[in-house]
Amino acid sequence: MTKTLFGETHGSVATAELRGALQLALRDSLGGSPRIVHLERRPLAYCTSFAIEELDVHLADGRTLQLVFKNLSRAALVEAARHARPSFLHDSRREIETYRTILREGCLGTATWYGAVVAPPLDRYWLFIERVAGTVLWQIGDLSAWHDVARWLARLHARFADRSTRPAHEVPLLTYDGAFYRRWLTRARAAVGASDDSRAARFAHLADRYERAVEALAALPKTFIHGELYASNVLVQQTSSGRRVCPIDWEMAAIGPGPIDLAALTAGSWSEDDRRAMALAYHAALPAGTWTAAALLDALEYCRLHLAVQWLGWAEGWTPPPEHAHDWLGEALRVAERLGL
């Protein structure tokens, strides 16, 4: 195990500075005056957006906290994300405030909040959360685990379905409205039109008829959503009381239709029977009367179409990471055909 001394620099953040900031954060989250006597830190090898480190925090009272330090400062975007991520999506406060304000008291099984540093003049947005010892969902072949995640998702959406329970406007969440959906279509139309794909003309025809999809999507009931609930963003931990479902990476948290998250969860090369089974597990966990099964499955199709269009419009010349690699143009055309667009 690599150990880092307090005076050394690790990446762009000096360890002494990190240690001081973390100690202040722990006073707020733990209470009292916890004192850090030793700090070990390791960069996480795999990250697709911001710099992330694992921290082992040894306190004077004998406790050791296993944390994640996520540097959400604009300067901490990894090179690939800096060039690929659309700038209109970025808000360094979004994930921090989601953990601080929405997930912290939710008893939802998400990673425990241990504090943050928000200093806009310094472009300093640091998040400290629990390091969950779980397995990434896409590595789990047992379909019952996927159904558990679908049921967890239903509980999340039900919790915030009523306007009175939705997050306050101070949390800078994305908003899924007509303008949002049209913006992605404009980006996708430009990306596909500039390609040499033989299906570009078919997509142009779909784009001309896309307003019906926008109207259907904008009319769907809204709630608090993760926004990127792909299997690579979900940890599943086996505990003595059962499976703990712990979605991570809330950078795209939003107010939008719940089936957007369900569409992300069921994305990929699933059979229609498996995809439908996950959707019905989600449906069964919702409060009675929230959706009919038929209405949910119809909404899911529209949300699948949106996700395909979003991936097509993500960035010019950009190729998604392997876990998201998919024929999104083919997906968009197939779903549009089923919807009669």
C-alpha positions as CSV (number, residue, x, y, z in Angstrom):
1,M,0.0,0.0,0.0
2,T,1.4,3.4,-1.0
3,K,1.5,5.9,1.9
4,T,1.7,9.6,1.3
5,L,3.2,12.0,3.8
6,F,1.3,15.1,4.8
7,G,3.8,17.5,3.2
8,E,3.9,15.9,-0.2
9,T,2.0,16.9,-3.3
10,H,-0.3,14.4,-4.9
11,G,-1.6,15.4,-8.3
12,S,-2.8,19.0,-8.2
13,V,-3.7,19.1,-4.5
14,A,-1.1,19.2,-1.8
15,T,-1.7,16.6,0.8
16,A,-1.3,19.1,3.7
17,E,-4.0,21.3,2.1
18,L,-6.3,18.3,1.5
19,R,-5.8,17.1,5.1
20,G,-6.7,20.5,6.5
21,A,-9.8,20.8,4.4
22,L,-10.9,17.3,5.2
23,Q,-10.4,17.7,9.0
24,L,-12.7,20.8,8.9
25,A,-15.3,18.9,6.9
26,L,-15.2,16.0,9.3
27,R,-15.9,18.3,12.2
28,D,-19.2,19.3,10.6
29,S,-20.2,15.8,9.5
30,L,-19.0,13.8,12.6
31,G,-19.3,16.4,15.2
32,G,-16.7,17.0,18.0
33,S,-13.1,17.6,17.0
34,P,-11.9,14.6,15.1
35,R,-8.2,14.8,14.5
36,I,-6.4,13.2,11.5
37,V,-3.2,11.5,12.5
38,H,-2.4,9.8,9.2
39,L,-3.7,10.1,5.7
40,E,-3.1,7.6,2.8
41,R,-4.3,8.4,-0.7
42,R,-4.4,6.6,-4.0
43,P,-5.6,7.9,-7.3
44,L,-8.4,5.8,-8.8
45,A,-7.1,4.4,-12.0
46,Y,-10.5,4.4,-13.7
47,C,-12.4,7.6,-13.9
48,T,-14.2,9.1,-16.9
49,S,-14.8,12.6,-15.8
50,F,-13.1,14.1,-12.7
51,A,-10.1,13.1,-10.8
52,I,-11.0,10.7,-8.0
53,E,-8.9,9.3,-5.1
54,E,-9.3,6.7,-2.4
55,L,-8.5,8.0,1.1
56,D,-7.7,6.0,4.2
57,V,-8.2,8.5,7.0
58,H,-6.7,7.5,10.4
59,L,-8.2,9.4,13.3
60,A,-6.7,10.0,16.8
61,D,-9.5,8.1,18.4
62,G,-8.5,4.9,16.6
63,R,-11.1,5.0,13.8
64,T,-10.2,4.6,10.2
65,L,-12.5,6.1,7.6
66,Q,-12.4,4.8,4.0
67,L,-13.4,7.7,1.8
68,V,-13.5,8.8,-1.8
69,F,-12.2,12.3,-2.6
70,K,-13.7,13.6,-5.8
71,N,-12.3,16.8,-7.2
72,L,-15.2,18.4,-9.1
73,S,-13.2,21.6,-10.0
74,R,-13.3,22.4,-13.7
75,A,-9.5,22.1,-13.8
76,A,-9.8,18.5,-12.5
77,L,-11.7,17.2,-15.5
78,V,-9.7,14.4,-17.1
79,E,-8.4,15.3,-20.6
80,A,-11.0,13.2,-22.5
81,A,-13.9,14.6,-20.6
82,R,-12.7,18.2,-21.0
83,H,-12.9,17.9,-24.8
84,A,-16.0,15.7,-25.0
85,R,-18.4,16.9,-22.3
86,P,-20.8,19.6,-23.5
87,S,-20.2,22.8,-21.5
88,F,-23.9,23.4,-20.9
89,L,-24.0,20.3,-18.7
90,H,-21.3,21.4,-16.3
91,D,-21.9,22.7,-12.8
92,S,-19.3,21.8,-10.2
93,R,-21.8,22.3,-7.4
94,R,-24.4,19.8,-8.7
95,E,-23.1,16.5,-7.3
96,I,-21.9,18.2,-4.1
97,E,-25.3,19.7,-3.4
98,T,-27.1,16.5,-4.4
99,Y,-25.2,14.6,-1.7
100,R,-25.4,17.4,0.8
101,T,-29.1,18.3,0.4
102,I,-30.9,15.4,-1.3
103,L,-29.2,12.1,-0.5
104,R,-27.7,12.9,2.9
105,E,-30.9,12.4,4.9
106,G,-32.7,10.1,2.4
107,C,-31.9,6.7,3.9
108,L,-31.5,5.5,0.4
109,G,-28.3,3.5,0.8
110,T,-26.2,5.9,-1.2
111,A,-22.7,6.7,-0.1
112,T,-22.5,8.5,3.2
113,W,-21.7,12.2,3.0
114,Y,-18.5,13.3,4.9
115,G,-18.3,16.9,3.7
116,A,-17.2,19.2,0.9
117,V,-15.2,22.3,0.1
118,V,-16.9,24.9,-2.1
119,A,-14.7,27.9,-2.9
120,P,-15.7,29.4,-6.3
121,P,-13.0,32.1,-6.5
122,L,-10.4,29.3,-6.2
123,D,-12.3,26.9,-8.5
124,R,-12.3,24.5,-5.6
125,Y,-15.1,22.0,-5.4
126,W,-14.1,19.0,-3.4
127,L,-16.4,16.2,-2.3
128,F,-15.7,13.6,0.5
129,I,-18.0,10.5,0.6
130,E,-17.9,7.0,1.9
131,R,-16.0,4.4,-0.2
132,V,-18.5,1.7,-0.7
133,A,-17.1,-1.8,-1.1
134,G,-19.5,-3.0,-3.8
135,T,-19.4,-4.7,-7.2
136,V,-20.2,-2.6,-10.3
137,L,-23.6,-3.7,-11.6
138,W,-22.4,-4.5,-15.1
139,Q,-20.1,-7.2,-13.6
140,I,-23.1,-9.0,-12.1
141,G,-24.8,-11.6,-14.2
142,D,-27.5,-12.5,-11.7
143,L,-30.6,-10.8,-13.0
144,S,-32.2,-10.7,-9.6
145,A,-29.6,-8.0,-8.7
146,W,-30.7,-5.9,-11.7
147,H,-34.3,-6.3,-10.6
148,D,-33.3,-5.1,-7.1
149,V,-31.7,-2.0,-8.7
150,A,-34.9,-1.4,-10.7
151,R,-37.0,-1.6,-7.4
152,W,-34.5,0.7,-5.7
153,L,-35.0,3.2,-8.5
154,A,-38.7,3.1,-8.2
155,R,-38.4,4.0,-4.5
156,L,-36.2,6.9,-5.3
157,H,-38.6,8.2,-7.9
158,A,-41.6,7.7,-5.7
159,R,-40.0,9.7,-2.9
160,F,-39.6,12.8,-5.0
161,A,-42.6,12.4,-7.3
162,D,-44.7,15.1,-5.6
163,R,-43.7,18.7,-6.1
164,S,-43.7,19.3,-2.3
165,T,-40.9,16.7,-1.9
166,R,-38.7,17.8,-4.8
167,P,-35.3,19.3,-4.1
168,A,-35.1,23.0,-3.6
169,H,-34.2,25.3,-6.5
170,E,-30.9,26.0,-4.8
171,V,-29.6,22.6,-5.9
172,P,-28.4,23.2,-9.5
173,L,-30.1,20.3,-11.1
174,L,-30.6,19.9,-14.8
175,T,-34.2,20.2,-16.1
176,Y,-35.7,17.9,-18.7
177,D,-38.0,20.1,-20.7
178,G,-38.8,20.7,-24.3
179,A,-35.8,23.0,-24.8
180,F,-33.5,20.3,-23.3
181,Y,-34.8,17.6,-25.7
182,R,-34.6,19.9,-28.7
183,R,-31.1,20.9,-27.9
184,W,-29.9,17.3,-28.0
185,L,-31.7,16.8,-31.3
186,T,-29.9,19.8,-32.8
187,R,-26.6,18.4,-31.7
188,A,-27.4,14.9,-32.9
189,R,-28.6,16.1,-36.3
190,A,-25.3,18.0,-36.8
191,A,-23.2,15.0,-35.7
192,V,-25.1,12.4,-37.9
193,G,-25.3,14.8,-40.8
194,A,-21.5,15.2,-40.8
195,S,-20.9,11.5,-40.8
196,D,-20.6,9.2,-43.7
197,D,-23.1,6.7,-42.2
198,S,-25.5,5.4,-44.8
199,R,-28.4,5.8,-42.4
200,A,-27.9,9.6,-42.0
201,A,-30.8,10.3,-44.4
202,R,-33.1,8.1,-42.3
203,F,-32.1,10.0,-39.2
204,A,-32.7,13.3,-41.0
205,H,-36.2,12.1,-41.7
206,L,-36.7,11.2,-38.1
207,A,-35.4,14.6,-36.9
208,D,-38.0,16.3,-39.1
209,R,-40.7,14.4,-37.2
210,Y,-39.1,14.5,-33.8
211,E,-41.4,17.2,-32.3
212,R,-44.0,14.5,-31.5
213,A,-41.3,12.7,-29.3
214,V,-40.4,16.0,-27.7
215,E,-44.1,16.7,-26.8
216,A,-44.5,13.1,-25.4
217,L,-41.3,13.4,-23.3
218,A,-42.1,16.8,-22.0
219,A,-45.5,15.7,-20.9
220,L,-44.2,12.8,-18.7
221,P,-44.5,13.1,-14.9
222,K,-41.3,14.5,-13.4
223,T,-39.3,13.6,-10.3
224,F,-35.7,13.6,-9.1
225,I,-33.5,11.4,-11.3
226,H,-29.9,10.3,-11.4
227,G,-29.6,11.2,-15.1
228,E,-26.9,8.6,-15.9
229,L,-28.1,5.4,-14.2
230,Y,-26.1,3.1,-16.4
231,A,-24.8,-0.2,-14.9
232,S,-21.3,1.3,-14.7
233,N,-22.6,3.9,-12.2
234,V,-24.2,1.5,-9.8
235,L,-22.5,-0.4,-7.0
236,V,-24.2,-3.4,-5.4
237,Q,-22.9,-4.5,-1.9
238,Q,-23.9,-7.7,-0.2
239,T,-24.7,-7.0,3.4
240,S,-26.1,-9.1,6.3
241,S,-29.5,-7.6,5.6
242,G,-29.5,-8.1,1.8
243,R,-28.2,-6.2,-1.2
244,R,-27.3,-2.5,-0.8
245,V,-27.9,-0.5,-4.0
246,C,-25.6,2.5,-4.3
247,P,-25.6,4.6,-7.4
248,I,-22.5,6.8,-7.8
249,D,-21.6,9.8,-10.0
250,W,-24.5,12.1,-9.7
251,E,-23.0,14.8,-11.9
252,M,-26.1,14.7,-14.2
253,A,-28.7,14.7,-11.5
254,A,-31.9,16.3,-12.7
255,I,-35.6,16.9,-12.5
256,G,-37.1,14.7,-15.2
257,P,-39.1,11.6,-16.1
258,G,-38.3,8.6,-14.0
259,P,-38.2,6.3,-17.0
260,I,-35.1,8.1,-18.2
261,D,-33.2,6.3,-15.5
262,L,-34.9,3.1,-16.3
263,A,-33.9,3.5,-19.9
264,A,-30.3,3.9,-18.9
265,L,-30.4,0.9,-16.6
266,T,-31.9,-1.3,-19.3
267,A,-29.6,0.0,-22.1
268,G,-27.5,-2.4,-24.1
269,S,-27.9,-5.8,-25.6
270,W,-30.7,-7.1,-23.4
271,S,-33.4,-9.3,-24.9
272,E,-36.8,-7.6,-25.0
273,D,-38.0,-10.1,-22.4
274,D,-35.2,-9.2,-20.0
275,R,-35.7,-5.5,-20.5
276,R,-39.5,-5.8,-20.0
277,A,-38.9,-7.9,-16.8
278,M,-36.7,-5.1,-15.3
279,A,-39.3,-2.5,-16.3
280,L,-42.1,-4.6,-14.6
281,A,-39.9,-5.0,-11.4
282,Y,-39.7,-1.2,-11.4
283,H,-43.4,-0.9,-11.9
284,A,-44.3,-3.3,-9.1
285,A,-42.2,-1.3,-6.6
286,L,-44.0,2.0,-7.4
287,P,-47.0,3.1,-5.3
288,A,-50.3,1.8,-6.7
289,G,-51.7,4.0,-9.4
290,T,-48.5,5.7,-10.4
291,W,-48.4,4.2,-13.9
292,T,-50.2,1.5,-15.7
293,A,-47.8,-1.1,-17.0
294,A,-48.7,-0.2,-20.6
295,A,-48.1,3.5,-20.0
296,L,-44.8,2.9,-18.4
297,L,-43.5,0.7,-21.2
298,D,-44.6,3.3,-23.7
299,A,-42.8,6.1,-21.8
300,L,-39.8,3.9,-21.6
301,E,-39.6,3.7,-25.4
302,Y,-39.6,7.5,-25.7
303,C,-36.9,7.7,-23.0
304,R,-34.8,5.2,-24.9
305,L,-35.1,7.3,-28.0
306,H,-34.0,10.4,-26.1
307,L,-30.9,8.6,-24.7
308,A,-29.9,7.4,-28.2
309,V,-30.3,10.9,-29.5
310,Q,-28.3,12.3,-26.5
311,W,-25.4,9.9,-27.1
312,L,-25.4,10.8,-30.8
313,G,-25.2,14.5,-29.9
314,W,-22.7,14.2,-27.1
315,A,-19.6,15.6,-28.9
316,E,-18.4,15.8,-32.4
317,G,-16.0,13.1,-33.3
318,W,-16.3,11.6,-29.8
319,T,-16.4,7.8,-29.1
320,P,-18.1,6.6,-25.9
321,P,-16.2,4.5,-23.4
322,P,-16.4,0.7,-23.9
323,E,-19.2,0.3,-21.4
324,H,-21.4,2.7,-23.3
325,A,-20.3,1.6,-26.8
326,H,-23.4,0.9,-28.8
327,D,-25.0,1.5,-32.2
328,W,-26.9,4.5,-30.9
329,L,-28.0,5.5,-34.4
330,G,-29.4,2.1,-35.0
331,E,-31.1,2.2,-31.6
332,A,-32.7,5.6,-32.4
333,L,-34.0,4.4,-35.7
334,R,-35.4,1.1,-34.3
335,V,-37.1,2.8,-31.4
336,A,-38.5,5.5,-33.7
337,E,-39.9,2.9,-36.0
338,R,-41.7,1.1,-33.1
339,L,-43.1,4.5,-32.0
340,G,-44.3,5.2,-35.5
341,L,-42.2,8.3,-36.0
